[in-house]
């Protein structure tokens, strides 16, 4: 009975590690070897490793298609992409950029 709890809590530690951006299988194995309690405490003491790009987090949320959360995620993704597009400015072709650069050089001469 104790072995089942040990394995069960080791799996919980592995899942928690995966949710915190760490290797879930490795942490689960570590929990099996040393102790689920010690591995869990060590995991909680370490900083969370998450995606550095907020767009990656929004994209992951958008995978939930059939729920209201999925709809909200798609809305957040669209808002984020619109904000990035506004910061970049209008899209220009290579020819337009070349022409603007040529005009700038002609004006400086």
C-alpha positions in Angstrom: 0.0 0.0 0.0 2.8 2.4 0.9 4.5 1.6 -2.4 1.4 2.6 -4.4 1.3 6.0 -2.5 5.0 6.4 -3.2 4.6 5.8 -6.9 1.4 7.9 -7.0 3.1 10.9 -5.4 6.1 10.5 -7.6 3.8 10.8 -10.6 2.2 13.9 -9.1 5.7 15.4 -8.7 6.5 14.6 -12.3 3.3 16.3 -13.5 3.9 19.3 -11.3 7.5 19.5 -12.7 6.1 19.4 -16.2 3.7 22.2 -15.4 6.5 24.3 -14.1 8.5 24.0 -17.3 10.9 21.2 -16.1 11.4 17.6 -17.2 8.5 15.7 -15.8 9.9 12.2 -16.4 13.2 13.1 -14.8 11.6 14.7 -11.7 9.2 11.7 -11.4 12.2 9.3 -11.4 14.0 11.5 -8.9 10.9 11.4 -6.7 10.8 7.6 -6.9 14.5 7.4 -6.0 14.8 9.9 -3.1 11.3 10.7 -1.9 8.3 12.3 -3.4 8.2 14.7 -0.5 11.8 15.8 -0.9 11.6 16.1 -4.6 8.4 18.1 -4.4 9.9 20.5 -1.9 13.0 20.9 -4.1 10.8 21.5 -7.1 8.8 24.2 -5.2 12.1 25.8 -4.1 13.3 26.2 -7.7 12.0 29.0 -9.9 9.4 28.3 -12.5 10.7 27.9 -16.0 8.0 29.1 -18.3 7.9 30.4 -21.9 9.7 33.6 -22.2 7.4 34.7 -25.0 3.9 35.6 -23.9 2.7 34.7 -27.4 3.8 31.1 -26.7 1.6 30.9 -23.6 -1.4 32.4 -25.4 -0.9 29.9 -28.3 -0.8 27.1 -25.9 -4.1 28.3 -24.4 -5.6 28.5 -27.9 -5.3 24.8 -28.2 -8.4 24.4 -26.0 -10.8 24.8 -28.9 -14.1 23.5 -27.5 -14.3 25.5 -24.3 -15.0 29.2 -23.5 -11.4 29.5 -22.4 -10.4 28.6 -25.9 -12.5 31.4 -27.3 -10.9 33.8 -24.9 -7.4 32.6 -25.8 -8.1 33.1 -29.5 -9.2 36.7 -28.7 -6.1 37.3 -26.7 -3.9 35.9 -29.4 -5.6 38.1 -32.0 -5.1 41.2 -29.8 -1.5 40.4 -29.2 -0.8 39.9 -32.9 -2.6 43.2 -33.7 -0.4 45.0 -31.1 2.8 43.5 -32.5 1.7 44.5 -36.0 1.0 48.1 -34.9 4.4 48.3 -33.3 6.1 47.1 -36.5 4.2 49.5 -38.7 2.7 48.9 -42.1 4.1 46.1 -44.2 6.2 47.3 -47.1 7.6 45.5 -50.0 11.3 45.2 -50.6 11.0 47.5 -53.5 9.3 50.2 -51.4 12.1 49.9 -48.7 14.8 50.1 -51.5 13.1 53.2 -53.0 12.9 54.9 -49.6 16.5 54.1 -48.8 17.6 55.4 -52.2 15.6 58.7 -51.7 17.2 59.1 -48.3 20.6 58.6 -49.7 19.9 61.1 -52.5 18.7 63.7 -50.0 21.8 63.4 -48.0 24.1 63.9 -51.0 
